[in-house]
Amino acid sequence: MIQGVIARRRYDRADGRGHVEVAFFQPERDGETGDFRCPFEISGLEGIGPIRREAWGVDSVQALQQAMQGARVALEPHRAQLRWLGDSELGFAQYVPNGFGPELEAHFEQLIEREMLRLSQLWGVEQDARIRAAGGTPPPGKKRQWTREDALSDLEWLEQWYESQCREEWAHHQGVSIQSLDNPGWLLEVDLRGTNLEGRMADAVIQRTGEPPSESNGNQGGDDWMDCSIKEGRFIGAGDPRKLRAILNCFRVWARIHDNRSN
């Protein structure tokens, strides 16, 4: 016997014709197995009747968690017609599997935390750069939305950007170069001539931190430094041995801001 509803979520339909509702019912123990089942129902979807399913767990909490995952899976094909808090998010987080040991569970959690930190840093650097470009005033616009491009690592993004520029003679005569420095460190050079970024910025320093190599320090630099700039139609980024990812990220952010297709 299905017990009463313990939680509901209501979505607006994108076509403005009513709502879609998800109802979760009180988990109940199965008399034969001792496990718990949690029924749920989805109603109001375009062209189909109510969806009634149930999820199972070793206790009532796990059964409810599994029911939420079941609702997420059932709603995913209909995401485009749903609106929650103003956009098409479903509001049910991806379940992190357990039962494979604490090490794997911790690994999944660290992956999520690392990715969220990377995205927050990427968006924060972009916003700071746009504010500087606007003379210190945050530019008008909608809230920053995640895109599939954001899911790429900086190296993956560079691979895609490079491939998109490989037309005519650019890859033969210009291109991208990554090499090590003997001071020691890393050097990234991107020839912007013939790309969609050509002429987007006059010669200027983009980002400089720490103490880059110079005549005053014997061209050695400090232990923590980076120097990225535009010089004669090229992006030139250099840094200490631990700055390769930061240099790639600096170019990525600069390119996204100055690329006509990103504005």
Buried (B, 14 or more C-beta within 10 A) or exposed (E): EEEEBEEEBEBBBBEEEEEBBBBBBBBBEEEEEEBBBBBBBBBBBEEEEEBEBBBBBEEBEBBBBBBBBBBBEBBEEBBEBBBBEEEEEBBBEEEEEEEEEEEEBEEBEEEEEEEEEBBEEBBEBBBEBBEEEEEEEEEEEEEEEEEEEBEBBBEEBBEEBBEEBEEEEBBEEBBBEBEEBEBEBBBBBBBBEBBBBEEBBEEEEBBEBBBBBEEEEEEBBEEEBBBBBBEEBBBBBBBBEEBBBBBBBBBBBBBBBBBEEEE
